[in-house]
Amino acid sequence: MQKFQFEGSAAAITGAASGIGRALAFELAARGCDVALADLDEAGLESAAKEISATYARRATTRRVDVADPTQIQDFASSAVAEFPSLNILINEFDQVQMAWVMDINFWGVVRGTRAFMPHLQSRPQAHIVNISSIFGIIAPPGQSAYCASKFAVRGFSEALRHELAMSNSSLRLSVVHPGGVKTNIARKARAGAHLREGVSSKELGDRFEQLARTTPAAAAQRIVRGIERNEPRILIGRDAQFLDIIQRFRPATYWALLARAFKRMSV
């Protein structure tokens, strides 16, 4: 299968003001892509766009977008395609700050973004969608019910859509990404509003999980871009994600008993 050609491509990236989304914008620009950046954090967007233009001489546009608003998502898609007719990469990555609307943001934000860009992407000879789930879309720790539900939903939606695209012989490809402990405070944001059982506090689980975090956003972005290039259907980020995925495969219904003992042995 032909590798994805990044030089001369263009990407739309939501959640681009910080974390993995920002790192992906820089990685794609370094490989020759123009980028349309969206986020609620306008200052972060402007900073990223200026640095991309100065460092890589690529065009970078910015737009403030609330992914909970379908109209704003559609407007972003229209403006991004108008600015970059060659746009053929979509990255759906969202900062999990607004956890009161966790399902609306984490899941429906991905669905809205995918639907808004699909008509254009399917017209391109080569195009790719990247929907970012989480390792919590593969395993489900106690106290993370809302967050896990949203990330499992992203996984299910993305995998079904990928199969539909394959059955229709579409040129559009799709990858779903499962980051483990990336150094973006994801575990702490994920547990907002959670209530853990058996006397384990939210802070305790977050502290323990973050001890596994060894992957930088830049390294995560490089891994994701490599996955696009190779058309990998599932992209695991970090050795912790790989380990947790293996444990879940071997013990799909009882993995938490094993992981809970491992977390308990870790110092806080």
N, C-alpha and C positions, 0 to 999 in steps of 0.2 A: 504494500500500500504506500502511496506517495506521501512523503512527509509534508506537514503543513508548512507553507511558505509565509513567514512573518514579514519579510521585507516588502514594503508597499501596502501592507494590510492596515486596517484600522479597527480599534476595539472600543466598545462601550463598557464602562466599568462603574457599577454602583458600589457604594461604600468605599469610595476611592480616596477619602480624606486621611485615612489612617490604616494601620494594621496590614493585613494581607492584601486588601484592595489597593492601597497605596503602593505597596511593594510590587504588585502585579503591573500597575501602571508604569513603573520605572523599568521593570524587566522587559515588558513588551516594547516600550519606547527604545530601549537599548538594542532590541532586535529589529528595529526599523518600522515600528507601528506608530501611527498617529492615534491619539486617545481622546475619547469623550468621557469626561469624569463627572460623576454625580454623587451627591451626599447632602446631608443636612448641614454639615460643618463647612460653611463657605470659606472661612479663613484657611482651613486645612486644604481645601480644594485649590485655592489660589496659590498657596505655597507650593503644592505639588506641581501645578501647571507651570509655574515660573521656573522651577528647578528642572523639569523635564525639557522645557524649551531651551534653557541655557546649557544644559548638559548634553542633550542628545540631538538638538536642533530638529525636534519633531513638533508637530502642531498638537496642542492640548487645549481643549475647550472645557469649561466648567458650567455646571448647572445645579442649583439647589433643588433637591428632590426629596419629598417625603414619600417613601415607598408604600405607605398606607393609603395613599391617594392615587387611585387608578388614573385619573386625568393627568396628574403630574408625570407618572410613568410613561403614559402615551405621548405626552408632549416632549419628554426627554428623547424617546425613540425617534420621533419625527424630526426633532432638531438635530440629533446626532447623525441620522441618515442624510439629512439635507447638507450638513457640514462635511460629512465624509461618505460620499456615495459608494466608496469601496469597502465600507464597514462590513467585516465578516467574522468578528469575534464578539461574543457577549459574555461578560463576567457578572454573575449575580452574587454579590457579597455584601452583607449588611452588618453594620455595627449594632450589637444587641443592647443598646442603652435603654430603649423604650420597651422594657419588658412587660409593662402592663398590657401592651398590644402584641405579645410575643407571637401568637399564631398569625395575626394579620401581617406582621412585619416579616417574620422568618419564613413562613410558608407562602402566604398570598403575595408577598413582595416578589418572590421568585416566580410564581405563576404569572403575575402581571408583567414582569419584565420579559419573561420568555415569550408570552403571547404578543407583546407589543413589538418585539424585534423579529419574530419568526417570519412574517411575510417577506421582509427584506432579505433576511439571511437565506431563506430557501431559494431566492433568486440568484444567489452568488454561486460561482462554480466550485468554491471551496469555502466552508464556513464552519464555525464551532461555537457551541454554547457550553459554558462552565457554570454549573450550579453548585454552590458551596454549602454542604451540609455540615457535619461535625462527626467526631468519633462518637458523640452522643446520638448520632443517627444510626449507630451500629450496636452500642451498648446503652443501657438505661440505668444509671445510678439512682438510688433512692433520693427523693427530694427534688428531682429534676423533671417531674412529670410533664409540665407544660413545655419546657425547653426541648426535651426528648421527643415529645409528640410532634413538635414543629419540624425538628430535624429528620425524624423518621419519615414524615410526610414529604419533605424535600427529596429524600432518597427514593421513595415510592413513585412520586410524580416523575422524577427525572429518569428512572430506570424504565418505566412504562413508555414515556415519550421516546426514549432512545430506541426501544424495540419497535415502536410505531414508525419511526423514521427509517429504520433498517428495512422493515417490511414493505415500505413504499419506495424503496431504492432512492431515497433522498440523498443529496450530496451533503446535507447538513449533519454534522456529528455532535455528540453530546457527552460530556464527562461530568460525573458527580464527585465532589471532593470531600474527603473526611479528614480534616485536620485533627491531630491529637493536641498535645500541650504546646501550642505556639505561644510565644511570649507577647500576648496581646490582652492579657487579663480576661480571656474568654471564660475561664472557669468561674471567676468571681462575678462576671456579668450574667452568666448562665444561671446562677443560683438565686438571682434576685427574686424575692417573694417566696422562696422555697421553704418547706418545713420538713426536716429530716426526721426519720424515726429512730428509735432505739438509742436516744440520747446523743446522737452524733450531730454536732452543730453544723450550720452552713459554713461557718468560717473554717472549721476543722476539715471538712471535705475539700473545700477550695484550697487550703494550704497543702493538704496531702497531694491532691491532683497536680498542683502547680510544681511540685518537686519533680514530676516527670517531664515538665516543659523544658525542652532543650532546643527546639527549632525556632529560628528567627523568622520574622515575616519575609525577609529577603530570600532565605533558603526555601521557605514554603512557596514563594512565587516562582522561583527557578524550577522547583519540582512540578508545579502545576503547568508551567509553560512547556516543560519537557513532555508532560502527559498529553497536552494538546498536540504537540508535534507528532507523537506516536499514536494518537487517537486511542488513548487508554480509557476504557469505560468507567473504571473506578480508580481514584487517585488517593492513596493513603499518605498523610503527611506526618513524618516522624516515626522513629522506632517504637515509641509508645503506642501509636495508632496501629502499627503493624502487629505488635504484641497483643493488644487488646482484641484486634480482629481475629487473630489466631485462637485466642482463648474462647471467644464467642463461638467460633466455628466448631471447636471440639466439645464445648459444653453449652449449647445454645439456650438451654432452659435453666441451667444451674451455675452459670459463670460468675454470678455476683457473690456466691458463697466463697469462692476462691479469691476473687479480687478484694472482698471486704477484709479477709485475713491479711492480704498483702498490704492494704492501706493501714490496717491497725498496727502493723509492725513498723511502719514508717514514723520517724520522729517528726514532731510538729514544730 
